[in-house]
Amino acid sequence: MREKCISVPFPSVRRVLSRLAAVTIVLSSVVLATPVYNTSVDSMDWSGSRTVGSPVGGLGSTGGVFPEGSGIAWLILNNGDGTLTYTYRFFSPGVEGQEVQLELSHFILELSQGCNDEGSGCVQGFNGDVEYNSAWGSSPSNPGIPGSIYGIKFDEGQAEYTFVSNRMPVWGHFYAKKSDDGMWNLALTGLEEYQEDTLYFIPRPDTDQPAPPIPEPGTMALLGAGVVAMGLLRSRRRA
């Protein structure tokens, strides 16, 4: 009895590549669809800004003293001792598009629950009055705020707010008020369309990530010597 040999056609290279491309697109869409709220902020984003409009600046407002072009800028610096310095600056477009400082009535910054008290170390060294609350939400003192913020309220009417924290930055929310108007990051609305892009958040201190200290000069020297030694070993092997 003859055995039948069944031949299975092998897919072409073009077909294999097209299938791999389709799988890659699907996987990429899954990654892109991951919510960014409360995720770590890359060091490249430790300085940045958000604006109202223009055309998609990441912020919403009630208008008034917060017209298109108004916004918030931030700068985060590692102090090398296990703490970070956070600075938030508010501005308006001014005349002919020139940014000018925008002094607020108050500024609310989201904090994780473990940061929401004076002894947590999340906010240190701010020269002014602050209030902690579990739910800063809609009220006459927060016009237009689209959601609730668990965090700290800086009561000082300033254009720039600076403090020291022992926590690393993650993406979160804020709200600013001046006169009878408010401004906020669009992800605070809770709408799904704003939850998958860092553009709609700002960096703020986290609960569970203490700031790592920068290595001391002696440690850096040892690391440098190690790199040089590895290079010499590679050179000998090649020789």
DRENDO-1510 file (C-alpha; in Angstrom, 1 decimal, always signed):
<recs>
REC; n; res; u; v; w
REC; 1; MET; +0.0; +0.0; +0.0 .
REC; 2; ARG; +1.4; +3.3; -1.0 .
REC; 3; GLU; +1.5; +6.0; +1.6 .
REC; 4; LYS; -0.1; +9.3; +0.5 .
REC; 5; CYS; +2.1; +12.3; +0.9 .
REC; 6; ILE; +0.2; +15.4; +1.7 .
REC; 7; SER; +2.0; +18.6; +0.9 .
REC; 8; VAL; +1.2; +21.7; +2.8 .
REC; 9; PRO; +2.0; +24.9; +1.0 .
REC; 10; PHE; +4.4; +27.2; +3.0 .
REC; 11; PRO; +3.1; +30.8; +3.1 .
REC; 12; SER; +5.1; +33.3; +1.1 .
REC; 13; VAL; +7.5; +35.7; +2.7 .
REC; 14; ARG; +5.2; +38.6; +1.7 .
REC; 15; ARG; +2.2; +36.9; +3.5 .
REC; 16; VAL; +4.3; +36.2; +6.6 .
REC; 17; LEU; +5.5; +39.8; +6.8 .
REC; 18; SER; +2.0; +41.2; +6.3 .
REC; 19; ARG; +0.7; +39.0; +9.1 .
REC; 20; LEU; +3.5; +40.2; +11.4 .
REC; 21; ALA; +2.7; +43.8; +10.5 .
REC; 22; ALA; -0.9; +43.3; +11.4 .
REC; 23; VAL; +0.0; +41.7; +14.8 .
REC; 24; THR; +2.4; +44.6; +15.5 .
REC; 25; ILE; -0.3; +47.2; +14.7 .
REC; 26; VAL; -2.7; +45.4; +17.1 .
REC; 27; LEU; -0.2; +45.2; +19.9 .
REC; 28; SER; +0.8; +48.9; +19.4 .
REC; 29; SER; -2.9; +49.9; +19.6 .
REC; 30; VAL; -3.2; +48.0; +22.9 .
REC; 31; VAL; -0.1; +49.8; +24.3 .
REC; 32; LEU; -1.3; +53.2; +23.1 .
REC; 33; ALA; -4.7; +52.5; +24.7 .
REC; 34; THR; -3.2; +52.1; +28.2 .
REC; 35; PRO; -4.4; +54.9; +30.6 .
REC; 36; VAL; -1.5; +57.0; +31.7 .
REC; 37; TYR; -3.0; +58.3; +35.0 .
REC; 38; ASN; -0.7; +57.7; +38.0 .
REC; 39; THR; +2.1; +56.3; +35.8 .
REC; 40; SER; +5.7; +57.4; +36.2 .
REC; 41; VAL; +6.8; +60.6; +34.5 .
REC; 42; ASP; +9.9; +60.1; +32.2 .
REC; 43; SER; +12.8; +62.4; +33.1 .
REC; 44; MET; +12.4; +64.0; +29.7 .
REC; 45; ASP; +9.1; +65.3; +30.9 .
REC; 46; TRP; +10.3; +66.8; +34.1 .
REC; 47; SER; +10.0; +70.2; +32.4 .
REC; 48; GLY; +7.1; +71.1; +30.2 .
REC; 49; SER; +3.8; +73.1; +29.9 .
REC; 50; ARG; +0.2; +72.8; +29.0 .
REC; 51; THR; -2.1; +75.5; +27.6 .
REC; 52; VAL; -5.7; +76.2; +26.9 .
REC; 53; GLY; -6.6; +75.6; +23.3 .
REC; 54; SER; -3.8; +76.3; +20.7 .
REC; 55; PRO; -5.3; +74.1; +19.1 .
REC; 56; VAL; -5.0; +71.2; +21.5 .
REC; 57; GLY; -3.0; +72.3; +24.5 .
REC; 58; GLY; -4.3; +69.9; +27.1 .
REC; 59; LEU; -6.2; +72.3; +29.4 .
REC; 60; GLY; -9.8; +73.4; +29.8 .
REC; 61; SER; -11.1; +76.6; +31.4 .
REC; 62; THR; -14.1; +78.8; +31.9 .
REC; 63; GLY; -12.5; +81.5; +29.8 .
REC; 64; GLY; -12.4; +85.0; +31.3 .
REC; 65; VAL; -9.0; +85.4; +32.9 .
REC; 66; PHE; -7.9; +82.0; +31.4 .
REC; 67; PRO; -8.3; +82.6; +27.6 .
REC; 68; GLU; -6.7; +80.5; +24.9 .
REC; 69; GLY; -2.9; +80.5; +25.4 .
REC; 70; SER; -3.1; +80.6; +29.2 .
REC; 71; GLY; -1.5; +77.7; +31.0 .
REC; 72; ILE; +0.8; +76.0; +33.5 .
REC; 73; ALA; +4.5; +75.2; +33.2 .
REC; 74; TRP; +6.5; +73.0; +35.5 .
REC; 75; LEU; +10.1; +72.2; +36.4 .
REC; 76; ILE; +11.2; +69.2; +38.5 .
REC; 77; LEU; +14.8; +69.0; +39.8 .
REC; 78; ASN; +16.5; +66.1; +41.7 .
REC; 79; ASN; +18.3; +67.5; +44.7 .
REC; 80; GLY; +20.5; +64.5; +45.0 .
REC; 81; ASP; +19.6; +63.9; +48.7 .
REC; 82; GLY; +16.4; +61.8; +48.2 .
REC; 83; THR; +14.2; +64.9; +47.5 .
REC; 84; LEU; +12.9; +66.7; +44.5 .
REC; 85; THR; +12.1; +70.4; +44.0 .
REC; 86; TYR; +8.8; +71.0; +42.2 .
REC; 87; THR; +8.0; +74.4; +40.6 .
REC; 88; TYR; +4.7; +75.3; +38.9 .
REC; 89; ARG; +4.3; +78.6; +37.1 .
REC; 90; PHE; +1.1; +80.0; +35.7 .
REC; 91; PHE; +1.0; +82.4; +32.7 .
REC; 92; SER; -1.4; +84.2; +30.3 .
REC; 93; PRO; -0.7; +85.1; +26.6 .
REC; 94; GLY; -0.5; +88.8; +27.3 .
REC; 95; VAL; +0.0; +91.3; +24.4 .
REC; 96; GLU; +1.1; +90.0; +21.0 .
REC; 97; GLY; +1.5; +86.5; +22.4 .
REC; 98; GLN; +4.1; +87.4; +25.0 .
REC; 99; GLU; +3.6; +85.3; +28.1 .
REC; 100; VAL; +3.0; +87.2; +31.3 .
REC; 101; GLN; +2.8; +85.9; +34.9 .
REC; 102; LEU; -0.7; +85.0; +36.1 .
REC; 103; GLU; -1.2; +85.4; +39.8 .
REC; 104; LEU; -3.9; +83.0; +41.1 .
REC; 105; SER; -6.5; +83.1; +43.8 .
REC; 106; HIS; -5.5; +79.5; +44.7 .
REC; 107; PHE; -3.9; +76.4; +43.2 .
REC; 108; ILE; -5.1; +72.8; +43.9 .
REC; 109; LEU; -2.6; +70.0; +43.2 .
REC; 110; GLU; -3.6; +66.3; +43.3 .
REC; 111; LEU; -1.7; +64.1; +45.8 .
REC; 112; SER; -1.9; +60.4; +46.4 .
REC; 113; GLN; -3.6; +59.5; +49.6 .
REC; 114; GLY; -0.4; +58.7; +51.5 .
REC; 115; CYS; +0.8; +62.2; +50.7 .
REC; 116; ASN; -2.2; +64.1; +51.9 .
REC; 117; ASP; -1.0; +65.2; +55.3 .
REC; 118; GLU; +1.7; +67.6; +56.6 .
REC; 119; GLY; +3.9; +64.9; +58.0 .
REC; 120; SER; +4.2; +62.8; +54.8 .
REC; 121; GLY; +7.1; +64.7; +53.4 .
REC; 122; CYS; +5.4; +65.0; +50.0 .
REC; 123; VAL; +5.2; +68.8; +50.3 .
REC; 124; GLN; +7.9; +70.6; +52.3 .
REC; 125; GLY; +9.2; +74.1; +52.4 .
REC; 126; PHE; +6.4; +75.9; +50.8 .
REC; 127; ASN; +6.4; +79.5; +52.1 .
REC; 128; GLY; +2.7; +80.1; +52.5 .
REC; 129; ASP; -0.7; +78.7; +53.7 .
REC; 130; VAL; -1.9; +75.3; +52.5 .
REC; 131; GLU; -5.0; +73.1; +53.1 .
REC; 132; TYR; -5.4; +69.4; +52.7 .
REC; 133; ASN; -8.7; +67.8; +51.7 .
REC; 134; SER; -10.0; +64.5; +50.5 .
REC; 135; ALA; -12.3; +65.9; +47.9 .
REC; 136; TRP; -11.8; +69.4; +46.4 .
REC; 137; GLY; -14.8; +69.6; +44.1 .
REC; 138; SER; -17.5; +71.8; +42.7 .
REC; 139; SER; -18.3; +74.8; +44.8 .
REC; 140; PRO; -18.5; +78.6; +44.4 .
REC; 141; SER; -14.8; +78.8; +45.3 .
REC; 142; ASN; -13.9; +76.3; +42.5 .
REC; 143; PRO; -15.8; +77.6; +39.5 .
REC; 144; GLY; -16.0; +75.1; +36.6 .
REC; 145; ILE; -14.0; +72.3; +38.2 .
REC; 146; PRO; -15.1; +69.2; +36.3 .
REC; 147; GLY; -14.2; +66.6; +38.8 .
REC; 148; SER; -13.0; +66.0; +42.4 .
REC; 149; ILE; -9.3; +66.3; +43.4 .
REC; 150; TYR; -7.8; +64.6; +46.4 .
REC; 151; GLY; -4.9; +66.8; +47.4 .
REC; 152; ILE; -3.5; +70.1; +48.6 .
REC; 153; LYS; -4.7; +73.6; +48.1 .
REC; 154; PHE; -2.1; +76.4; +48.0 .
REC; 155; ASP; -4.0; +79.5; +49.2 .
REC; 156; GLU; -1.4; +82.0; +48.4 .
REC; 157; GLY; -2.2; +84.3; +45.4 .
REC; 158; GLN; +1.0; +83.6; +43.5 .
REC; 159; ALA; +2.0; +83.1; +39.9 .
REC; 160; GLU; +4.7; +80.5; +40.9 .
REC; 161; TYR; +4.6; +77.8; +43.5 .
REC; 162; THR; +7.7; +75.9; +44.6 .
REC; 163; PHE; +8.1; +73.1; +47.2 .
REC; 164; VAL; +10.3; +70.1; +48.0 .
REC; 165; SER; +9.0; +66.6; +48.0 .
REC; 166; ASN; +10.4; +63.1; +48.8 .
REC; 167; ARG; +8.3; +61.5; +46.1 .
REC; 168; MET; +8.9; +60.9; +42.4 .
REC; 169; PRO; +6.5; +62.4; +39.8 .
REC; 170; VAL; +3.5; +60.6; +38.3 .
REC; 171; TRP; +0.9; +61.9; +35.9 .
REC; 172; GLY; -2.1; +63.5; +37.7 .
REC; 173; HIS; -4.5; +66.5; +38.0 .
REC; 174; PHE; -4.6; +70.1; +39.0 .
REC; 175; TYR; -7.1; +73.0; +39.2 .
REC; 176; ALA; -6.3; +76.8; +39.3 .
REC; 177; LYS; -8.7; +79.6; +40.2 .
REC; 178; LYS; -8.5; +83.4; +39.6 .
REC; 179; SER; -11.3; +85.8; +40.2 .
REC; 180; ASP; -14.5; +83.9; +39.0 .
REC; 181; ASP; -12.8; +81.6; +36.6 .
REC; 182; GLY; -11.1; +78.2; +36.7 .
REC; 183; MET; -8.5; +76.2; +34.7 .
REC; 184; TRP; -7.8; +72.5; +34.8 .
REC; 185; ASN; -6.2; +69.6; +32.9 .
REC; 186; LEU; -8.7; +67.9; +30.5 .
REC; 187; ALA; -8.2; +64.4; +32.0 .
REC; 188; LEU; -9.9; +65.7; +35.1 .
REC; 189; THR; -13.2; +65.6; +33.2 .
REC; 190; GLY; -13.1; +61.8; +33.4 .
REC; 191; LEU; -13.9; +61.5; +29.7 .
REC; 192; GLU; -12.3; +58.4; +28.2 .
REC; 193; GLU; -10.8; +60.3; +25.2 .
REC; 194; TYR; -8.5; +62.2; +27.6 .
REC; 195; GLN; -7.2; +59.2; +29.6 .
REC; 196; GLU; -4.7; +57.7; +27.2 .
REC; 197; ASP; -2.3; +60.6; +26.5 .
REC; 198; THR; +0.1; +62.5; +28.8 .
REC; 199; LEU; -0.9; +65.7; +27.1 .
REC; 200; TYR; -4.0; +65.9; +29.3 .
REC; 201; PHE; -2.2; +65.5; +32.6 .
REC; 202; ILE; +0.6; +67.2; +34.6 .
REC; 203; PRO; +3.3; +65.7; +36.8 .
REC; 204; ARG; +2.6; +65.6; +40.6 .
REC; 205; PRO; +4.2; +63.9; +43.6 .
REC; 206; ASP; +3.4; +60.2; +44.1 .
REC; 207; THR; +2.9; +58.1; +47.2 .
REC; 208; ASP; +4.9; +55.0; +46.7 .
REC; 209; GLN; +8.0; +56.1; +44.9 .
REC; 210; PRO; +10.6; +57.9; +47.1 .
REC; 211; ALA; +13.1; +60.0; +45.2 .
REC; 212; PRO; +16.4; +58.1; +44.8 .
REC; 213; PRO; +19.6; +60.1; +45.8 .
REC; 214; ILE; +22.1; +60.9; +43.1 .
REC; 215; PRO; +25.3; +58.8; +43.6 .
REC; 216; GLU; +28.1; +60.7; +45.5 .
REC; 217; PRO; +31.2; +61.7; +43.6 .
REC; 218; GLY; +33.2; +58.8; +45.0 .
REC; 219; THR; +30.5; +56.4; +43.7 .
REC; 220; MET; +30.6; +58.0; +40.3 .
REC; 221; ALA; +34.4; +57.6; +40.2 .
REC; 222; LEU; +34.2; +53.9; +41.0 .
REC; 223; LEU; +31.5; +53.5; +38.2 .
REC; 224; GLY; +33.8; +55.3; +35.8 .
REC; 225; ALA; +36.8; +53.2; +36.7 .
REC; 226; GLY; +34.7; +50.1; +36.2 .
REC; 227; VAL; +33.7; +51.2; +32.7 .
REC; 228; VAL; +37.3; +51.9; +31.8 .
REC; 229; ALA; +38.4; +48.5; +33.1 .
REC; 230; MET; +35.8; +46.8; +31.0 .
REC; 231; GLY; +37.0; +48.7; +28.0 .
REC; 232; LEU; +40.6; +47.6; +28.5 .
REC; 233; LEU; +39.6; +43.9; +28.9 .
REC; 234; ARG; +37.7; +44.1; +25.7 .
REC; 235; SER; +40.7; +45.6; +23.9 .
REC; 236; ARG; +43.0; +42.8; +25.2 .
REC; 237; ARG; +40.5; +40.1; +24.1 .
REC; 238; ARG; +40.4; +41.6; +20.6 .
REC; 239; ALA; +44.2; +41.7; +20.5 .
</recs>
